Amino acid sequence: MDFPQQDPAHRTLTVVGGGVIGLTCALAAADAGWRVRVLDAGAGERASWVAGGMLGSLGEGIPGEEASLALSVDSVRRWPALVTRLDDPGVVTATDSLFVAASATDIEYLRHLADFVWADQPGTGAALQPVTGRDIRTLEPSLSSRLVGGYRAVGEWSVDNRRLLEALRATATTAGVELVSARVASLAELDDLGPDAQILLAAGLGTAALWPGADLHPAKGEILRLRRTRWSVPPPGHVVRARLHGRAVYLVPRADGVVVGATHYEAEGVADRVPQAGGVADLLADAIEVLPGLRTYELTEAAAGLRPCTADGLPLVARVDARTVVATGHGRNGIVLAPGTAERVLSILEGVEE
Ligand SMILES: Cc1cc2nc3c(=O)[nH]c(=O)nc-3n(C[C@H](O)[C@H](O)[C@H](O)COP(=O)(O)OP(=O)(O)OC[C@H]3O[C@@H](n4cnc5c(N)ncnc54)[C@H](O)[C@@H]3O)c2cc1C
C-alpha cells in the first residue's frame, strides 16, 4: 500500500472519538506537528470514563494471551513519559500492585501465572517479588488476615482514569488540538476535508458503525466507586488484585477512596450498560472480604461499561485506506495500551510502518 506523503506544513488529522485512545493519539500527533481536531459524541458511551485505571500488564496476563501481554508490557514503559507530558502527577494513584490469594488453590493459580506466563516477559523478573501473608499485612495493614500470600509487582501502576481524561483534554488543547462535541454518523461526512487530510477512527465500540471492517463485540463490566468517610481506614497504597475461591476482584486506590472491579461477560448489545444486582453484590462481598474496613466506606457509584473487544483479543491498529487509520478493540486494556497505541498510530500516519 502507498502511504500518503503530506507536506509537513499541512498535515491535518481528524480524530473520531475522544476516549483515552483518541485523546492520547491526538496529543502525540499534535506534538509531532500535526494540526489535529477531535470529534467526540460524549461521555455516555465512553469505556475510558467507567474503567478502573490499572496499568495492569502482568495483572492482565493470562494463559493464551501472551501477545496481548507483550503489547501491555511495552506500553507500560511509555507511561512515565506520558505522565510527565501531562504535568499532573495526581493522575497516578499507585506505583505498585499486590496480587493476593485467599486459599492454597488461589495461590497455586498465581504461582502458575508467575512461573509460566509473567516470567517470559523481559524485565518482569526483578519487578515480581513473592510475598507471604505476613508481608501482605506489613505492606497493607488493612487487608484481611485470611490472605495467605501472593506477589508484589513493583512498577505495576494505576491511574485515576477520569483525572487522566481531563488532563489529556487540557494538555491536548494547550498543544493546539481542537476538541469538538459532535457525533459522526458516517465517514462520508468527512469527505470535504481535503486531499491532504488524514482520519483516525478511534471511537471505541462506535467504530464498527463507521467502518464495517471493525469486527468488535462488547464485553460488559460492572464496577463500583467507594468513598472513604472520616471513620474509615485509608484506601490501600497498592493496587490490590485478589483471587478469592477462584474469583477475581481488584481494588484500585483513588485520592478519596477505591474503585472495585470488575465483572466480565458478554453484553446483550451496545445499549446494555445498566449494572446487574448480582454483579454488584459479588463485587461488594469480595471487596469487603479482602479489605473488611470497606464496610464504612460510602458506595457512591455502581456502573457498567462495555469493553471494545476483537475476536483475537488484540487491538486493531492499522491503515484502512489512503486517508483512514483505525485504532480500536483494546478490550480490557485500553488505558494501559494508550501510549503504545499512540506511538504506533503516529508511525502509520507518517508512513514509517503499515
Ligand atoms: C468495567 C471496566 C473496567 C476497565 N478497567 C480497565 C483498566 O483498569 N485498565 C485498562 O487499561 N483498561 C480498562 N478497561 C478498558 C478500557 O476502558 C477500554 O479499553 C478503553 O477505554 C477503550 O478506549 P477507547 O478510547 O478506544 O474507547 P472509549 O473510551 O469507549 O471512547 C470512545 C469515544 O468515541 C466516541 N464515539 C463513539 N462513536 C462516535 C461517533 N460516531 N462519532 C464521534 N464520537 C464517537 C464516544 O463518545 C467515546 O467518547 C476497563 C473497561 C471496563 C468496561
The ligand as a Gaussian input file, in Angstrom:
#p B3LYP/6-31G(d) Opt

LIG

0 1
 C      -15.525000      -2.008000      33.888000
 C      -14.299000      -1.707000      33.066000
 C      -13.051000      -1.619000      33.682000
 C      -11.917000      -1.363000      32.926000
 N      -10.707000      -1.239000      33.564000
 C       -9.591000      -1.023000      32.835000
 C       -8.330000      -0.883000      33.488000
 O       -8.238000      -0.948000      34.726000
 N       -7.220000      -0.659000      32.719000
 C       -7.299000      -0.592000      31.353000
 O       -6.258000      -0.438000      30.704000
 N       -8.478000      -0.690000      30.698000
 C       -9.623000      -0.900000      31.424000
 N      -10.827000      -1.027000      30.787000
 C      -10.855000      -0.994000      29.314000
 C      -10.799000       0.428000      28.795000
 O      -11.761000       1.213000      29.475000
 C      -11.063000       0.450000      27.291000
 O      -10.235000      -0.464000      26.622000
 C      -10.743000       1.857000      26.754000
 O      -11.440000       2.802000      27.500000
 C      -11.098000       1.986000      25.296000
 O      -10.834000       3.325000      24.960000
 P      -11.335000       3.968000      23.595000
 O      -10.844000       5.348000      23.572000
 O      -11.000000       3.039000      22.454000
 O      -12.939000       3.890000      23.691000
 P      -13.924000       4.753000      24.594000
 O      -13.331000       5.107000      25.889000
 O      -15.212000       3.998000      24.602000
 O      -14.092000       6.111000      23.786000
 C      -14.726000       6.138000      22.530000
 C      -15.218000       7.550000      22.318000
 O      -15.697000       7.637000      20.973000
 C      -16.907000       8.373000      20.975000
 N      -17.689000       7.959000      19.812000
 C      -18.280000       6.771000      19.573000
 N      -18.897000       6.783000      18.392000
 C      -18.699000       8.019000      17.878000
 C      -19.091000       8.666000      16.666000
 N      -19.800000       8.030000      15.731000
 N      -18.712000       9.947000      16.458000
 C      -17.974000      10.621000      17.385000
 N      -17.574000      10.058000      18.548000
 C      -17.925000       8.768000      18.777000
 C      -17.584000       8.019000      22.296000
 O      -18.500000       9.031000      22.679000
 C      -16.380000       7.953000      23.230000
 O      -16.116000       9.190000      23.841000
 C      -11.999000      -1.235000      31.509000
 C      -13.249000      -1.278000      30.893000
 C      -14.392000      -1.507000      31.650000
 C      -15.732000      -1.535000      30.970000

